[in-house]
Amino acid sequence: MTAAITVTGLSKSFGALRAVDDVSFSVEPGKVTAFLGPNGAGKTTTLRMILGLVSPTSGTALIGRTPYPRLPNPITQVGAVLETAAFHPGLSARAHLDVLRTAARLAPSRVAEVLEQADLTGAADQRVGRFSLGMRQRLAIACALLGDPGTLVLDEPANGLDPQGIHWLREFLRAHAREGRAVLVSTHVLAEIERIADHALILSAGRLVRRADLTPGAAGLEDVYLEATRCSR
């Protein structure tokens, strides 16, 4: 089976700063892969290189067998939430999604479907300017789902979510992976991601310092994380 994401020897330098240093890993379909590390470890830069938003200094990142910029219709293959999404405050959630749907030439029915998936149906016609941070995060995830992609790349998707929202996110990610889709999720919420992730990739100072299978009987993720980041200093 072809990996959903394949990263090989990926490096990025900003002047004298080596933000990402020779990172290699793969993300498999049907799995939730946690992408972990302290602030400044290089996680977001790596995700941005995977999505073609930053050019690597060296190495490659593939979606399936193709670099993101060469995908013929990327919205149908990979959906992403990076950092805080920007929305026009005067548009409703439904209107915002419909603009994206029209631009991508997707079926009109996709708007209602992703609103339901993101648990936003009841707020679909509210102006986004009135949304809480958690509701904006759900809308960003709905945008990522519009093309019904086989791969999701999420950077800190739990930001702004209340306990109910975190429960929704947990169940959503589990269900998404059970459908045979791949999820790569960056997060600092170790206790929560341990409950849903199949694998963990731990970065520190730009380098991949640990891979861990999160299976019953394995060492706790917090212990693995602390050991890996401490040993890499």
HELIX and SHEET records of a PDB file:
HELIX    1   1 LYS A   43  ILE A   50  1                                   8    
HELIX    2   2 TYR A   68  ARG A   70  5                                   3    
HELIX    3   3 PRO A   74  THR A   76  5                                   3    
HELIX    4   4 ALA A   93  ALA A  103  1                                  11    
HELIX    5   5 SER A  109  GLN A  117  1                                   9    
HELIX    6   6 THR A  121  ALA A  123  5                                   3    
HELIX    7   7 VAL A  128  ARG A  130  5                                   3    
HELIX    8   8 LEU A  133  LEU A  145  1                                  13    
HELIX    9   9 PRO A  163  ARG A  178  1                                  16    
HELIX   10  10 LEU A  190  ILE A  193  1                                   4    
HELIX   11  11 LEU A  221  CYS A  231  1                                  11    
SHEET    1   A 3 LEU A  17  VAL A  27  0                                        
SHEET    2   A 3 ILE A   5  PHE A  14 -1                                        
SHEET    3   A 3 SER A  58  ILE A  63 -1                                        
SHEET    1   B 6 VAL A  78  VAL A  81  0                                        
SHEET    2   B 6 THR A 151  ASP A 155  1                                        
SHEET    3   B 6 ALA A 182  SER A 186  1                                        
SHEET    4   B 6 VAL A  32  LEU A  36  1                                        
SHEET    5   B 6 HIS A 199  SER A 204  1                                        
SHEET    6   B 6 ARG A 207  ASP A 213 -1                                        
END                                                                             
